[in-house]
Amino acid sequence: MNFFWSKKTPDVLYTVIVCKSCSERQTRAFADGDVVLAEAKCTKCAGSARIEMIYSAPPMQQ
């Protein structure tokens, strides 16, 4: 089996953001410039949030 020419689709990158005020946890697609512990804004309460984790996962099957 030759892995160099396999037709496996690449993994998708995700960013997890956690609000410091309301503890809302949001997962979204990774964007250029995302770094762990960077400050962000909560979409629920508009409070201060932080990027807690960046991870990869296989694409969802349809």
FENJOUR-V990265 format. One record per run of one state. SS is the DSSP state (H for helix, E for strand, L for the rest). FROM is the first residue (numbers start at 1). TO is the last residue. If there is no record, write none. Layout:
{{SS,FROM,TO} {SS,FROM,TO}}
This chain:
{{L,1,11} {E,12,19} {L,20,24} {E,25,29} {L,30,38} {E,39,41} {L,42,47} {E,48,57} {L,58,62}}
